[in-house]
Amino acid sequence: LKYAPIFPEHFGSLADAGAFAEQFFAYYNHEHRHSGIGLHTPASVHYGTATQVRAQRQATLDAAYAAHPERFGHRRPQAPNLPTAAWINQPSQEALIQTA
């Protein structure tokens, strides 16, 4: 968060910090597309709509390819796959084995 370009140098008050965090996390969770989760939002993955969104994206890519295959170098485009797991800080393999 602190490396985001919009993160202020300091906040005027605790209320200012809370207002900033509320707005930032709403954007981050519901609008920002994350590369680590197939360019979906965390909310889409969490609420189970990512599979439907990916299918819609793939249908759009298929239609674009059918209309103009030359734009894609004769290689059919694919929507990013959904990961089987997503981590902020992935635990070590040893820790994963211990919890299994």
Biopython code that builds the backbone (N, CA, C, O; Angstrom):
import numpy as np
from Bio.PDB.StructureBuilder import StructureBuilder

atoms = [
    (1, "LEU", "N", (0.820, -1.194, 0.000)),
    (1, "LEU", "CA", (0.000, 0.000, 0.000)),
    (1, "LEU", "C", (0.862, 1.256, 0.000)),
    (1, "LEU", "O", (0.597, 2.191, -0.755)),
    (2, "LYS", "N", (1.893, 1.284, 0.842)),
    (2, "LYS", "CA", (2.671, 2.522, 0.954)),
    (2, "LYS", "C", (3.453, 2.843, -0.317)),
    (2, "LYS", "O", (3.945, 3.963, -0.460)),
    (3, "TYR", "N", (3.583, 1.893, -1.243)),
    (3, "TYR", "CA", (4.280, 2.149, -2.496)),
    (3, "TYR", "C", (3.341, 2.602, -3.605)),
    (3, "TYR", "O", (3.794, 2.914, -4.706)),
    (4, "ALA", "N", (2.045, 2.642, -3.334)),
    (4, "ALA", "CA", (1.089, 3.130, -4.318)),
    (4, "ALA", "C", (1.338, 4.620, -4.547)),
    (4, "ALA", "O", (1.525, 5.370, -3.588)),
    (5, "PRO", "N", (1.342, 5.051, -5.796)),
    (5, "PRO", "CA", (1.616, 6.469, -6.076)),
    (5, "PRO", "C", (0.661, 7.429, -5.392)),
    (5, "PRO", "O", (1.026, 8.574, -5.127)),
    (6, "ILE", "N", (-0.552, 6.986, -5.100)),
    (6, "ILE", "CA", (-1.525, 7.894, -4.480)),
    (6, "ILE", "C", (-1.428, 7.912, -2.957)),
    (6, "ILE", "O", (-2.141, 8.674, -2.306)),
    (7, "PHE", "N", (-0.558, 7.087, -2.383)),
    (7, "PHE", "CA", (-0.434, 7.055, -0.924)),
    (7, "PHE", "C", (0.152, 8.373, -0.446)),
    (7, "PHE", "O", (1.233, 8.759, -0.891)),
    (8, "PRO", "N", (-0.543, 9.080, 0.460)),
    (8, "PRO", "CA", (-0.054, 10.389, 0.901)),
    (8, "PRO", "C", (1.205, 10.291, 1.767)),
    (8, "PRO", "O", (1.467, 9.271, 2.404)),
    (9, "GLU", "N", (1.953, 11.353, 1.769)),
    (9, "GLU", "CA", (3.159, 11.449, 2.600)),
    (9, "GLU", "C", (2.786, 11.329, 4.076)),
    (9, "GLU", "O", (3.499, 10.696, 4.855)),
    (10, "HIS", "N", (1.665, 11.940, 4.451)),
    (10, "HIS", "CA", (1.150, 11.852, 5.824)),
    (10, "HIS", "C", (-0.347, 12.154, 5.784)),
    (10, "HIS", "O", (-0.858, 12.676, 4.793)),
    (11, "PHE", "N", (-1.031, 11.825, 6.853)),
    (11, "PHE", "CA", (-2.469, 12.085, 6.967)),
    (11, "PHE", "C", (-2.689, 13.195, 7.990)),
    (11, "PHE", "O", (-1.948, 13.321, 8.965)),
    (12, "GLY", "N", (-3.709, 13.985, 7.750)),
    (12, "GLY", "CA", (-4.011, 15.076, 8.672)),
    (12, "GLY", "C", (-4.608, 14.606, 9.981)),
    (12, "GLY", "O", (-4.464, 15.262, 11.013)),
    (13, "SER", "N", (-5.284, 13.458, 9.936)),
    (13, "SER", "CA", (-5.925, 12.941, 11.145)),
    (13, "SER", "C", (-6.217, 11.461, 10.952)),
    (13, "SER", "O", (-6.066, 10.923, 9.856)),
    (14, "LEU", "N", (-6.631, 10.820, 12.015)),
    (14, "LEU", "CA", (-7.017, 9.418, 11.936)),
    (14, "LEU", "C", (-8.222, 9.254, 11.013)),
    (14, "LEU", "O", (-8.314, 8.269, 10.280)),
    (15, "ALA", "N", (-9.135, 10.202, 11.047)),
    (15, "ALA", "CA", (-10.308, 10.164, 10.166)),
    (15, "ALA", "C", (-9.882, 10.253, 8.698)),
    (15, "ALA", "O", (-10.453, 9.571, 7.847)),
    (16, "ASP", "N", (-8.884, 11.087, 8.396)),
    (16, "ASP", "CA", (-8.366, 11.193, 7.024)),
    (16, "ASP", "C", (-7.773, 9.863, 6.572)),
    (16, "ASP", "O", (-7.993, 9.428, 5.441)),
    (17, "ALA", "N", (-7.029, 9.229, 7.452)),
    (17, "ALA", "CA", (-6.425, 7.939, 7.128)),
    (17, "ALA", "C", (-7.504, 6.893, 6.888)),
    (17, "ALA", "O", (-7.400, 6.098, 5.954)),
    (18, "GLY", "N", (-8.534, 6.885, 7.717)),
    (18, "GLY", "CA", (-9.628, 5.933, 7.542)),
    (18, "GLY", "C", (-10.377, 6.148, 6.238)),
    (18, "GLY", "O", (-10.733, 5.186, 5.557)),
    (19, "ALA", "N", (-10.615, 7.387, 5.891)),
    (19, "ALA", "CA", (-11.310, 7.711, 4.639)),
    (19, "ALA", "C", (-10.474, 7.282, 3.436)),
    (19, "ALA", "O", (-10.999, 6.724, 2.473)),
    (20, "PHE", "N", (-9.169, 7.547, 3.501)),
    (20, "PHE", "CA", (-8.291, 7.125, 2.414)),
    (20, "PHE", "C", (-8.307, 5.608, 2.282)),
    (20, "PHE", "O", (-8.450, 5.084, 1.177)),
    (21, "ALA", "N", (-8.161, 4.899, 3.398)),
    (21, "ALA", "CA", (-8.114, 3.436, 3.365)),
    (21, "ALA", "C", (-9.409, 2.852, 2.823)),
    (21, "ALA", "O", (-9.384, 1.908, 2.034)),
    (22, "GLU", "N", (-10.527, 3.400, 3.237)),
    (22, "GLU", "CA", (-11.825, 2.903, 2.761)),
    (22, "GLU", "C", (-11.932, 3.031, 1.242)),
    (22, "GLU", "O", (-12.349, 2.092, 0.563)),
    (23, "GLN", "N", (-11.559, 4.179, 0.718)),
    (23, "GLN", "CA", (-11.628, 4.413, -0.724)),
    (23, "GLN", "C", (-10.608, 3.541, -1.466)),
    (23, "GLN", "O", (-10.930, 2.945, -2.494)),
    (24, "PHE", "N", (-9.391, 3.469, -0.948)),
    (24, "PHE", "CA", (-8.340, 2.709, -1.612)),
    (24, "PHE", "C", (-8.697, 1.221, -1.664)),
    (24, "PHE", "O", (-8.574, 0.596, -2.718)),
    (25, "PHE", "N", (-9.135, 0.652, -0.544)),
    (25, "PHE", "CA", (-9.423, -0.780, -0.527)),
    (25, "PHE", "C", (-10.658, -1.133, -1.344)),
    (25, "PHE", "O", (-10.730, -2.232, -1.894)),
    (26, "ALA", "N", (-11.618, -0.242, -1.435)),
    (26, "ALA", "CA", (-12.766, -0.484, -2.321)),
    (26, "ALA", "C", (-12.279, -0.585, -3.764)),
    (26, "ALA", "O", (-12.678, -1.496, -4.490)),
    (27, "TYR", "N", (-11.422, 0.342, -4.183)),
    (27, "TYR", "CA", (-10.850, 0.286, -5.531)),
    (27, "TYR", "C", (-10.020, -0.987, -5.718)),
    (27, "TYR", "O", (-10.195, -1.705, -6.702)),
    (28, "TYR", "N", (-9.127, -1.260, -4.785)),
    (28, "TYR", "CA", (-8.195, -2.382, -4.893)),
    (28, "TYR", "C", (-8.929, -3.721, -4.968)),
    (28, "TYR", "O", (-8.514, -4.610, -5.712)),
    (29, "ASN", "N", (-9.993, -3.872, -4.221)),
    (29, "ASN", "CA", (-10.705, -5.146, -4.174)),
    (29, "ASN", "C", (-11.778, -5.310, -5.246)),
    (29, "ASN", "O", (-12.112, -6.439, -5.608)),
    (30, "HIS", "N", (-12.328, -4.202, -5.764)),
    (30, "HIS", "CA", (-13.460, -4.305, -6.678)),
    (30, "HIS", "C", (-13.197, -3.792, -8.089)),
    (30, "HIS", "O", (-13.995, -4.053, -8.989)),
    (31, "GLU", "N", (-12.098, -3.066, -8.306)),
    (31, "GLU", "CA", (-11.842, -2.500, -9.632)),
    (31, "GLU", "C", (-10.493, -2.904, -10.209)),
    (31, "GLU", "O", (-10.398, -3.200, -11.401)),
    (32, "HIS", "N", (-9.462, -2.922, -9.395)),
    (32, "HIS", "CA", (-8.108, -3.196, -9.871)),
    (32, "HIS", "C", (-7.958, -4.659, -10.285)),
    (32, "HIS", "O", (-8.281, -5.560, -9.510)),
    (33, "ARG", "N", (-7.471, -4.898, -11.503)),
    (33, "ARG", "CA", (-7.255, -6.250, -12.014)),
    (33, "ARG", "C", (-5.852, -6.695, -11.613)),
    (33, "ARG", "O", (-4.872, -6.006, -11.897)),
    (34, "HIS", "N", (-5.758, -7.849, -10.951)),
    (34, "HIS", "CA", (-4.492, -8.347, -10.425)),
    (34, "HIS", "C", (-3.904, -9.420, -11.342)),
    (34, "HIS", "O", (-4.582, -10.390, -11.683)),
    (35, "SER", "N", (-2.656, -9.246, -11.734)),
    (35, "SER", "CA", (-2.018, -10.213, -12.636)),
    (35, "SER", "C", (-1.886, -11.595, -11.999)),
    (35, "SER", "O", (-1.929, -12.603, -12.704)),
    (36, "GLY", "N", (-1.727, -11.653, -10.700)),
    (36, "GLY", "CA", (-1.551, -12.935, -10.021)),
    (36, "GLY", "C", (-2.813, -13.779, -9.946)),
    (36, "GLY", "O", (-2.749, -14.963, -9.616)),
    (37, "ILE", "N", (-3.961, -13.180, -10.250)),
    (37, "ILE", "CA", (-5.212, -13.937, -10.236)),
    (37, "ILE", "C", (-5.933, -13.808, -11.586)),
    (37, "ILE", "O", (-7.147, -13.617, -11.650)),
    (38, "GLY", "N", (-5.142, -13.919, -12.655)),
    (38, "GLY", "CA", (-5.708, -13.957, -14.005)),
    (38, "GLY", "C", (-6.380, -12.677, -14.441)),
    (38, "GLY", "O", (-7.345, -12.720, -15.204)),
    (39, "LEU", "N", (-5.898, -11.543, -13.978)),
    (39, "LEU", "CA", (-6.444, -10.220, -14.300)),
    (39, "LEU", "C", (-7.898, -10.070, -13.853)),
    (39, "LEU", "O", (-8.703, -9.429, -14.528)),
    (40, "HIS", "N", (-8.216, -10.662, -12.719)),
    (40, "HIS", "CA", (-9.527, -10.506, -12.093)),
    (40, "HIS", "C", (-9.362, -9.639, -10.861)),
    (40, "HIS", "O", (-8.245, -9.384, -10.410)),
    (41, "THR", "N", (-10.482, -9.189, -10.321)),
    (41, "THR", "CA", (-10.443, -8.466, -9.059)),
    (41, "THR", "C", (-10.505, -9.474, -7.914)),
    (41, "THR", "O", (-11.037, -10.570, -8.094)),
    (42, "PRO", "N", (-9.976, -9.131, -6.748)),
    (42, "PRO", "CA", (-10.119, -10.033, -5.613)),
    (42, "PRO", "C", (-11.586, -10.344, -5.303)),
    (42, "PRO", "O", (-11.914, -11.472, -4.935)),
    (43, "ALA", "N", (-12.458, -9.362, -5.450)),
    (43, "ALA", "CA", (-13.877, -9.592, -5.175)),
    (43, "ALA", "C", (-14.459, -10.625, -6.139)),
    (43, "ALA", "O", (-15.237, -11.486, -5.727)),
    (44, "SER", "N", (-14.095, -10.547, -7.403)),
    (44, "SER", "CA", (-14.594, -11.512, -8.385)),
    (44, "SER", "C", (-14.158, -12.929, -8.036)),
    (44, "SER", "O", (-14.950, -13.867, -8.123)),
    (45, "VAL", "N", (-12.915, -13.080, -7.647)),
    (45, "VAL", "CA", (-12.420, -14.401, -7.256)),
    (45, "VAL", "C", (-13.110, -14.856, -5.973)),
    (45, "VAL", "O", (-13.549, -16.002, -5.876)),
    (46, "HIS", "N", (-13.206, -13.972, -5.000)),
    (46, "HIS", "CA", (-13.790, -14.316, -3.706)),
    (46, "HIS", "C", (-15.264, -14.713, -3.828)),
    (46, "HIS", "O", (-15.703, -15.681, -3.207)),
    (47, "TYR", "N", (-16.014, -13.972, -4.620)),
    (47, "TYR", "CA", (-17.447, -14.228, -4.725)),
    (47, "TYR", "C", (-17.801, -15.233, -5.825)),
    (47, "TYR", "O", (-18.980, -15.493, -6.064)),
    (48, "GLY", "N", (-16.798, -15.797, -6.492)),
    (48, "GLY", "CA", (-17.033, -16.881, -7.439)),
    (48, "GLY", "C", (-17.498, -16.467, -8.819)),
    (48, "GLY", "O", (-18.030, -17.300, -9.554)),
    (49, "THR", "N", (-17.318, -15.208, -9.199)),
    (49, "THR", "CA", (-17.740, -14.788, -10.536)),
    (49, "THR", "C", (-16.598, -14.823, -11.553)),
    (49, "THR", "O", (-16.823, -14.574, -12.738)),
    (50, "ALA", "N", (-15.396, -15.123, -11.113)),
    (50, "ALA", "CA", (-14.231, -15.091, -12.012)),
    (50, "ALA", "C", (-14.360, -16.093, -13.155)),
    (50, "ALA", "O", (-13.942, -15.797, -14.275)),
    (51, "THR", "N", (-14.922, -17.258, -12.901)),
    (51, "THR", "CA", (-15.075, -18.262, -13.957)),
    (51, "THR", "C", (-15.990, -17.741, -15.062)),
    (51, "THR", "O", (-15.709, -17.934, -16.245)),
    (52, "GLN", "N", (-17.079, -17.082, -14.679)),
    (52, "GLN", "CA", (-17.995, -16.515, -15.671)),
    (52, "GLN", "C", (-17.338, -15.364, -16.430)),
    (52, "GLN", "O", (-17.492, -15.245, -17.645)),
    (53, "VAL", "N", (-16.613, -14.528, -15.716)),
    (53, "VAL", "CA", (-15.926, -13.403, -16.352)),
    (53, "VAL", "C", (-14.900, -13.919, -17.351)),
    (53, "VAL", "O", (-14.786, -13.392, -18.458)),
    (54, "ARG", "N", (-14.144, -14.963, -16.958)),
    (54, "ARG", "CA", (-13.148, -15.539, -17.874)),
    (54, "ARG", "C", (-13.828, -16.097, -19.117)),
    (54, "ARG", "O", (-13.321, -15.914, -20.223)),
    (55, "ALA", "N", (-14.948, -16.765, -18.965)),
    (55, "ALA", "CA", (-15.675, -17.322, -20.115)),
    (55, "ALA", "C", (-16.136, -16.204, -21.049)),
    (55, "ALA", "O", (-16.058, -16.350, -22.269)),
    (56, "GLN", "N", (-16.615, -15.083, -20.488)),
    (56, "GLN", "CA", (-17.022, -13.944, -21.310)),
    (56, "GLN", "C", (-15.823, -13.350, -22.055)),
    (56, "GLN", "O", (-15.922, -13.003, -23.232)),
    (57, "ARG", "N", (-14.695, -13.238, -21.357)),
    (57, "ARG", "CA", (-13.480, -12.726, -21.998)),
    (57, "ARG", "C", (-13.062, -13.639, -23.151)),
    (57, "ARG", "O", (-12.693, -13.170, -24.228)),
    (58, "GLN", "N", (-13.124, -14.949, -22.909)),
    (58, "GLN", "CA", (-12.716, -15.889, -23.947)),
    (58, "GLN", "C", (-13.651, -15.806, -25.154)),
    (58, "GLN", "O", (-13.194, -15.891, -26.293)),
    (59, "ALA", "N", (-14.943, -15.643, -24.918)),
    (59, "ALA", "CA", (-15.891, -15.494, -26.029)),
    (59, "ALA", "C", (-15.564, -14.247, -26.851)),
    (59, "ALA", "O", (-15.638, -14.273, -28.080)),
    (60, "THR", "N", (-15.205, -13.166, -26.180)),
    (60, "THR", "CA", (-14.827, -11.936, -26.879)),
    (60, "THR", "C", (-13.551, -12.148, -27.696)),
    (60, "THR", "O", (-13.461, -11.703, -28.840)),
    (61, "LEU", "N", (-12.572, -12.825, -27.109)),
    (61, "LEU", "CA", (-11.326, -13.109, -27.833)),
    (61, "LEU", "C", (-11.573, -14.029, -29.018)),
    (61, "LEU", "O", (-10.989, -13.836, -30.084)),
    (62, "ASP", "N", (-12.432, -15.027, -28.844)),
    (62, "ASP", "CA", (-12.759, -15.938, -29.944)),
    (62, "ASP", "C", (-13.425, -15.192, -31.099)),
    (62, "ASP", "O", (-13.113, -15.440, -32.263)),
    (63, "ALA", "N", (-14.338, -14.283, -30.776)),
    (63, "ALA", "CA", (-15.006, -13.495, -31.813)),
    (63, "ALA", "C", (-14.018, -12.581, -32.534)),
    (63, "ALA", "O", (-14.080, -12.437, -33.755)),
    (64, "ALA", "N", (-13.111, -11.968, -31.785)),
    (64, "ALA", "CA", (-12.098, -11.097, -32.400)),
    (64, "ALA", "C", (-11.184, -11.901, -33.306)),
    (64, "ALA", "O", (-10.824, -11.440, -34.389)),
    (65, "TYR", "N", (-10.808, -13.088, -32.878)),
    (65, "TYR", "CA", (-9.944, -13.945, -33.694)),
    (65, "TYR", "C", (-10.667, -14.384, -34.961)),
    (65, "TYR", "O", (-10.084, -14.385, -36.046)),
    (66, "ALA", "N", (-11.933, -14.756, -34.823)),
    (66, "ALA", "CA", (-12.707, -15.186, -35.994)),
    (66, "ALA", "C", (-12.849, -14.058, -37.011)),
    (66, "ALA", "O", (-12.802, -14.299, -38.217)),
    (67, "ALA", "N", (-13.019, -12.840, -36.535)),
    (67, "ALA", "CA", (-13.187, -11.695, -37.430)),
    (67, "ALA", "C", (-11.875, -11.251, -38.073)),
    (67, "ALA", "O", (-11.866, -10.845, -39.235)),
    (68, "HIS", "N", (-10.776, -11.322, -37.339)),
    (68, "HIS", "CA", (-9.489, -10.811, -37.839)),
    (68, "HIS", "C", (-8.327, -11.663, -37.327)),
    (68, "HIS", "O", (-7.562, -11.193, -36.485)),
    (69, "PRO", "N", (-8.171, -12.886, -37.803)),
    (69, "PRO", "CA", (-7.076, -13.743, -37.300)),
    (69, "PRO", "C", (-5.686, -13.163, -37.564)),
    (69, "PRO", "O", (-4.737, -13.477, -36.845)),
    (70, "GLU", "N", (-5.563, -12.332, -38.576)),
    (70, "GLU", "CA", (-4.259, -11.747, -38.903)),
    (70, "GLU", "C", (-3.738, -10.857, -37.780)),
    (70, "GLU", "O", (-2.530, -10.644, -37.677)),
    (71, "ARG", "N", (-4.611, -10.341, -36.950)),
    (71, "ARG", "CA", (-4.196, -9.487, -35.842)),
    (71, "ARG", "C", (-3.479, -10.273, -34.742)),
    (71, "ARG", "O", (-2.798, -9.693, -33.896)),
    (72, "PHE", "N", (-3.636, -11.573, -34.765)),
    (72, "PHE", "CA", (-3.112, -12.400, -33.683)),
    (72, "PHE", "C", (-1.957, -13.295, -34.129)),
    (72, "PHE", "O", (-1.566, -14.209, -33.403)),
    (73, "GLY", "N", (-1.414, -13.038, -35.312)),
    (73, "GLY", "CA", (-0.298, -13.844, -35.786)),
    (73, "GLY", "C", (-0.687, -15.309, -35.972)),
    (73, "GLY", "O", (0.143, -16.203, -35.805)),
    (74, "HIS", "N", (-1.926, -15.547, -36.310)),
    (74, "HIS", "CA", (-2.450, -16.899, -36.535)),
    (74, "HIS", "C", (-2.352, -17.785, -35.305)),
    (74, "HIS", "O", (-2.279, -19.009, -35.411)),
    (75, "ARG", "N", (-2.351, -17.169, -34.163)),
    (75, "ARG", "CA", (-2.329, -17.893, -32.896)),
    (75, "ARG", "C", (-3.559, -17.489, -32.092)),
    (75, "ARG", "O", (-3.713, -16.318, -31.745)),
    (76, "ARG", "N", (-4.417, -18.426, -31.798)),
    (76, "ARG", "CA", (-5.666, -18.137, -31.103)),
    (76, "ARG", "C", (-5.387, -17.563, -29.705)),
    (76, "ARG", "O", (-4.657, -18.169, -28.920)),
    (77, "PRO", "N", (-5.971, -16.391, -29.395)),
    (77, "PRO", "CA", (-5.732, -15.783, -28.080)),
    (77, "PRO", "C", (-6.472, -16.541, -26.971)),
    (77, "PRO", "O", (-7.544, -17.106, -27.188)),
    (78, "GLN", "N", (-5.879, -16.533, -25.805)),
    (78, "GLN", "CA", (-6.467, -17.201, -24.644)),
    (78, "GLN", "C", (-6.551, -16.225, -23.478)),
    (78, "GLN", "O", (-5.598, -15.501, -23.191)),
    (79, "ALA", "N", (-7.692, -16.214, -22.816)),
    (79, "ALA", "CA", (-7.836, -15.428, -21.589)),
    (79, "ALA", "C", (-6.927, -16.056, -20.535)),
    (79, "ALA", "O", (-6.739, -17.273, -20.538)),
    (80, "PRO", "N", (-6.361, -15.260, -19.638)),
    (80, "PRO", "CA", (-5.497, -15.832, -18.597)),
    (80, "PRO", "C", (-6.235, -16.888, -17.770)),
    (80, "PRO", "O", (-7.419, -16.742, -17.467)),
    (81, "ASN", "N", (-5.523, -17.938, -17.418)),
    (81, "ASN", "CA", (-6.098, -18.982, -16.578)),
    (81, "ASN", "C", (-6.265, -18.488, -15.154)),
    (81, "ASN", "O", (-5.518, -17.630, -14.685)),
    (82, "LEU", "N", (-7.248, -19.040, -14.482)),
    (82, "LEU", "CA", (-7.423, -18.743, -13.061)),
    (82, "LEU", "C", (-6.462, -19.616, -12.277)),
    (82, "LEU", "O", (-6.319, -20.801, -12.579)),
    (83, "PRO", "N", (-5.802, -19.054, -11.278)),
    (83, "PRO", "CA", (-4.888, -19.865, -10.477)),
    (83, "PRO", "C", (-5.664, -20.810, -9.563)),
    (83, "PRO", "O", (-6.824, -20.561, -9.234)),
    (84, "THR", "N", (-5.019, -21.880, -9.164)),
    (84, "THR", "CA", (-5.649, -22.794, -8.209)),
    (84, "THR", "C", (-5.534, -22.249, -6.791)),
    (84, "THR", "O", (-6.325, -22.613, -5.921)),
    (85, "ALA", "N", (-4.558, -21.382, -6.553)),
    (85, "ALA", "CA", (-4.377, -20.741, -5.252)),
    (85, "ALA", "C", (-3.719, -19.387, -5.476)),
    (85, "ALA", "O", (-2.961, -19.200, -6.428)),
    (86, "ALA", "N", (-4.016, -18.459, -4.597)),
    (86, "ALA", "CA", (-3.395, -17.133, -4.666)),
    (86, "ALA", "C", (-2.906, -16.770, -3.263)),
    (86, "ALA", "O", (-3.592, -17.006, -2.269)),
    (87, "TRP", "N", (-1.723, -16.200, -3.207)),
    (87, "TRP", "CA", (-1.101, -15.884, -1.922)),
    (87, "TRP", "C", (-0.620, -14.448, -1.912)),
    (87, "TRP", "O", (-0.237, -13.902, -2.946)),
    (88, "ILE", "N", (-0.642, -13.847, -0.747)),
    (88, "ILE", "CA", (0.049, -12.580, -0.562)),
    (88, "ILE", "C", (1.502, -12.901, -0.229)),
    (88, "ILE", "O", (2.420, -12.374, -0.859)),
    (89, "ASN", "N", (1.706, -13.757, 0.751)),
    (89, "ASN", "CA", (3.029, -14.266, 1.106)),
    (89, "ASN", "C", (2.913, -15.780, 1.166)),
    (89, "ASN", "O", (2.472, -16.336, 2.172)),
    (90, "GLN", "N", (3.308, -16.444, 0.091)),
    (90, "GLN", "CA", (3.158, -17.890, 0.028)),
    (90, "GLN", "C", (4.008, -18.569, 1.094)),
    (90, "GLN", "O", (5.201, -18.292, 1.209)),
    (91, "PRO", "N", (3.394, -19.462, 1.878)),
    (91, "PRO", "CA", (4.175, -20.173, 2.887)),
    (91, "PRO", "C", (5.172, -21.113, 2.220)),
    (91, "PRO", "O", (5.004, -21.505, 1.066)),
    (92, "SER", "N", (6.207, -21.463, 2.968)),
    (92, "SER", "CA", (7.203, -22.383, 2.438)),
    (92, "SER", "C", (6.559, -23.742, 2.181)),
    (92, "SER", "O", (5.513, -24.062, 2.746)),
    (93, "GLN", "N", (7.189, -24.529, 1.331)),
    (93, "GLN", "CA", (6.696, -25.870, 1.038)),
    (93, "GLN", "C", (6.613, -26.694, 2.331)),
    (93, "GLN", "O", (5.686, -27.484, 2.510)),
    (94, "GLU", "N", (7.571, -26.504, 3.213)),
    (94, "GLU", "CA", (7.576, -27.221, 4.489)),
    (94, "GLU", "C", (6.356, -26.875, 5.333)),
    (94, "GLU", "O", (5.751, -27.761, 5.937)),
    (95, "ALA", "N", (5.993, -25.610, 5.381)),
    (95, "ALA", "CA", (4.816, -25.197, 6.140)),
    (95, "ALA", "C", (3.544, -25.757, 5.524)),
    (95, "ALA", "O", (2.625, -26.143, 6.247)),
    (96, "LEU", "N", (3.479, -25.806, 4.197)),
    (96, "LEU", "CA", (2.314, -26.362, 3.530)),
    (96, "LEU", "C", (2.159, -27.844, 3.839)),
    (96, "LEU", "O", (1.044, -28.329, 4.034)),
    (97, "ILE", "N", (3.271, -28.559, 3.882)),
    (97, "ILE", "CA", (3.235, -29.994, 4.179)),
    (97, "ILE", "C", (2.743, -30.225, 5.603)),
    (97, "ILE", "O", (1.972, -31.154, 5.844)),
    (98, "GLN", "N", (3.176, -29.398, 6.543)),
    (98, "GLN", "CA", (2.805, -29.546, 7.942)),
    (98, "GLN", "C", (1.312, -29.301, 8.181)),
    (98, "GLN", "O", (0.728, -29.876, 9.100)),
    (99, "THR", "N", (0.702, -28.460, 7.366)),
    (99, "THR", "CA", (-0.721, -28.152, 7.552)),
    (99, "THR", "C", (-1.620, -29.113, 6.794)),
    (99, "THR", "O", (-2.834, -29.106, 7.000)),
    (100, "ALA", "N", (-1.062, -29.927, 5.935)),
    (100, "ALA", "CA", (-1.875, -30.840, 5.119)),
    (100, "ALA", "C", (-2.336, -32.040, 5.900)),
    (100, "ALA", "O", (-3.029, -32.901, 5.358)),
]
sb = StructureBuilder()
sb.init_structure("model")
sb.init_model(0)
sb.init_chain("A")
sb.init_seg("    ")
for serial, (resi, resn, name, xyz) in enumerate(atoms, 1):
    if name == "N":
        sb.init_residue(resn, " ", resi, " ")
    sb.init_atom(name, np.array(xyz, "f"), 0.0, 1.0, " ", f" {name:<3s}", serial, name[0])
structure = sb.get_structure()
